Amino acid sequence: MAEFLSLHDAVARYVEDGATVAMEGFTHLIPFAAGHEVIRQGKRDLTLIRLTPDLVYDQLIGAGCAKKVIFSWGGNPGVGSLHRLRDAVEKGWPHQIEILEHSHAAMACAFEAGAAGLPLAVLRGYVGSELPSVNDQIKFIECPFTGERLAAVPSVRPDVSIIHAQRADRAGNVLVEGIVGVQKEAVLAAKHSIVTVEEIVDDLGATPNACVIPGWAISAVAVAEKGAYPSYTHGYYDRDNRFYKEWDAIARDREVFTQWLDDNVYNAGGAA
Amino acid sequence: MSNDYTSSEMMTVTAARALENGMTCFVGIGLPSEAANLARLTHAPDVVLIYESGTLQTKPEVLPLSIGDGELAETALTTVAVPEMFRYWLQGGKVDVGFLGTAQIDRYCNLNTTLIGDYREPKVRLPGGGGAPEIATNAGEVFITLKHSKRAFVDRVDFVTTLGFGRDGKGRDGVPNIGKGPTRVITDLCVMKPDPETKELVVVSLHPGVSREDVIEATGWEIRFAESLESTPQPSAKELEILRDLKDRTDRKHAGQ
């Protein structure tokens, strides 16, 4: 049964230094408020998993929270680079991080396998790609029935997964609408999960086949209004594409970034 | 209509024309998305556009900035989870053509979107593979579109993120259950296709006003030309009008107006 906690308390309880954390949301419903809370609480040595690190992991990396990042596409969509990710990889600022990169298909399958309680995911993937030569977590196996050579990757089993969703009801059941990414898989694959929501309602208003995550499968629910901004919450607010473009200049420069972090994360929000 | 369009418009229109009505297309963000939507708004109203965010049969009014803009879900027939997208729809063989961009491409159509330089000490870190490695092998065929330059068209890509035909042109030989791979590359100068035997890219069509020397100058290897070299048809007034309208309303939307 999901416990209703403040975002501060949920992060304090479930995100430990050194943890493996997946903050998911495929462009949509990216849990920025939760990411900022992780930064404010000064969490360190995290292994951060996400298909698309996006601005949220750029910020966590720049703030020094990450030890390792597992991802499949590390750019600012439609804009260019993630400069904090690049600075860490290319120049070791604020410290060196380890990266492990996959393709989207492999990571999506790995989340699904984690949710299914399997140790590995199998896919027809990485054919002819050199990614297996730089990522020892990509192996090939032979199908025992047909003999076909298939790719195998370990399933994703985070210590904690964090997602954002439209709303929860008073039993902590959560509705996710629109582009649902791998959010359900991320929650089910993890030992613990935190779901931030725009609001708590009496009735989710879910149709029979809607993506609903039962409260009893979630560790904590926390209200975070506009918790996905500058990404978006379908039905609540749009993606701030202008901010995504502005981020390029903010993240490009260490000092400008640090100032931005002070103004918008350390000295903003985060009431306990 | 001569000379009153840009080389970028020429590229987009030519890339759009490569898509046939009724095809199912897995669309990469950026130039491929622009071309695919132009096709949908002109000669191919029933082209099915699929984005890796899970949006199936989507008809965006403006071009998405990201692969997961709300616009894509709002105008889609349905939206599925990302694992379903890659497993059922792409790997399951429901996609005719994958439409990709890239940072680097070599003579055998191998694509690099990972990095420039050495993997452990990169000069420039690029975003990475995303959906491309499996789009390129699980779609029936692959179209590639990018601007022509020596930086992009290199003799050897620094890293094979995504298979064209391998370092030796034989990378798909004997591999079961995969697609044909790249069948055409559309740039702002020309159209190229892989040689049926060697799989090396050959220029088959030059855009109006472009010379062989222009292409040679912008390619990092000794590029070959087809014996019967064609001239790419110019964009029509209607294609240009629709493309410019699309880009104008896209710019307005992304500027937050």
Chai-1 contact restraints between the chains, C-beta under 6 A:
chainA,res_idxA,chainB,res_idxB,connection_type,confidence,min_distance_angstrom,max_distance_angstrom,comment,restraint_id
A,F26,B,S53,contact,1.0,0.0,6.0,A-B,restraint_1
A,F26,B,G68,contact,1.0,0.0,6.0,A-B,restraint_2
A,F26,B,V82,contact,1.0,0.0,6.0,A-B,restraint_3
A,T27,B,S53,contact,1.0,0.0,6.0,A-B,restraint_4
A,T27,B,S66,contact,1.0,0.0,6.0,A-B,restraint_5
A,T27,B,G68,contact,1.0,0.0,6.0,A-B,restraint_6
A,H28,B,G68,contact,1.0,0.0,6.0,A-B,restraint_7
A,W73,B,P127,contact,1.0,0.0,6.0,A-B,restraint_8
A,W73,B,G128,contact,1.0,0.0,6.0,A-B,restraint_9
A,W73,B,G130,contact,1.0,0.0,6.0,A-B,restraint_10
A,G74,B,P127,contact,1.0,0.0,6.0,A-B,restraint_11
A,G74,B,G128,contact,1.0,0.0,6.0,A-B,restraint_12
A,G75,B,P127,contact,1.0,0.0,6.0,A-B,restraint_13
A,P77,B,S66,contact,1.0,0.0,6.0,A-B,restraint_14
A,G78,B,L65,contact,1.0,0.0,6.0,A-B,restraint_15
A,G78,B,S66,contact,1.0,0.0,6.0,A-B,restraint_16
A,R86,B,R125,contact,1.0,0.0,6.0,A-B,restraint_17
A,V89,B,R125,contact,1.0,0.0,6.0,A-B,restraint_18
A,E90,B,R125,contact,1.0,0.0,6.0,A-B,restraint_19
A,E101,B,G128,contact,1.0,0.0,6.0,A-B,restraint_20
A,S103,B,G129,contact,1.0,0.0,6.0,A-B,restraint_21
A,S103,B,P133,contact,1.0,0.0,6.0,A-B,restraint_22
A,S103,B,E134,contact,1.0,0.0,6.0,A-B,restraint_23
A,H104,B,E52,contact,1.0,0.0,6.0,A-B,restraint_24
A,H104,B,G130,contact,1.0,0.0,6.0,A-B,restraint_25
A,H104,B,G131,contact,1.0,0.0,6.0,A-B,restraint_26
A,A105,B,F86,contact,1.0,0.0,6.0,A-B,restraint_27
A,A105,B,E134,contact,1.0,0.0,6.0,A-B,restraint_28
A,A108,B,V82,contact,1.0,0.0,6.0,A-B,restraint_29
A,A108,B,P83,contact,1.0,0.0,6.0,A-B,restraint_30
A,A108,B,F86,contact,1.0,0.0,6.0,A-B,restraint_31
A,E112,B,P83,contact,1.0,0.0,6.0,A-B,restraint_32
A,R124,B,Q91,contact,1.0,0.0,6.0,A-B,restraint_33
A,G125,B,E134,contact,1.0,0.0,6.0,A-B,restraint_34
A,Y126,B,P133,contact,1.0,0.0,6.0,A-B,restraint_35
A,V127,B,T137,contact,1.0,0.0,6.0,A-B,restraint_36
A,V127,B,L163,contact,1.0,0.0,6.0,A-B,restraint_37
A,V127,B,V175,contact,1.0,0.0,6.0,A-B,restraint_38
A,V127,B,I178,contact,1.0,0.0,6.0,A-B,restraint_39
A,G128,B,L163,contact,1.0,0.0,6.0,A-B,restraint_40
A,G128,B,G166,contact,1.0,0.0,6.0,A-B,restraint_41
A,G128,B,G171,contact,1.0,0.0,6.0,A-B,restraint_42
A,S129,B,P133,contact,1.0,0.0,6.0,A-B,restraint_43
A,E130,B,F159,contact,1.0,0.0,6.0,A-B,restraint_44
A,E130,B,V160,contact,1.0,0.0,6.0,A-B,restraint_45
A,V134,B,Y119,contact,1.0,0.0,6.0,A-B,restraint_46
A,G178,B,A73,contact,1.0,0.0,6.0,A-B,restraint_47
A,I179,B,S53,contact,1.0,0.0,6.0,A-B,restraint_48
A,I179,B,G54,contact,1.0,0.0,6.0,A-B,restraint_49
A,I179,B,G68,contact,1.0,0.0,6.0,A-B,restraint_50
A,I179,B,A73,contact,1.0,0.0,6.0,A-B,restraint_51
A,I179,B,T79,contact,1.0,0.0,6.0,A-B,restraint_52
A,V180,B,A81,contact,1.0,0.0,6.0,A-B,restraint_53
A,G181,B,V82,contact,1.0,0.0,6.0,A-B,restraint_54
A,V182,B,V82,contact,1.0,0.0,6.0,A-B,restraint_55
A,Y232,B,G70,contact,1.0,0.0,6.0,A-B,restraint_56
A,H234,B,G70,contact,1.0,0.0,6.0,A-B,restraint_57
A,N241,B,L65,contact,1.0,0.0,6.0,A-B,restraint_58
A,N241,B,H254,contact,1.0,0.0,6.0,A-B,restraint_59
A,R242,B,G256,contact,1.0,0.0,6.0,A-B,restraint_60
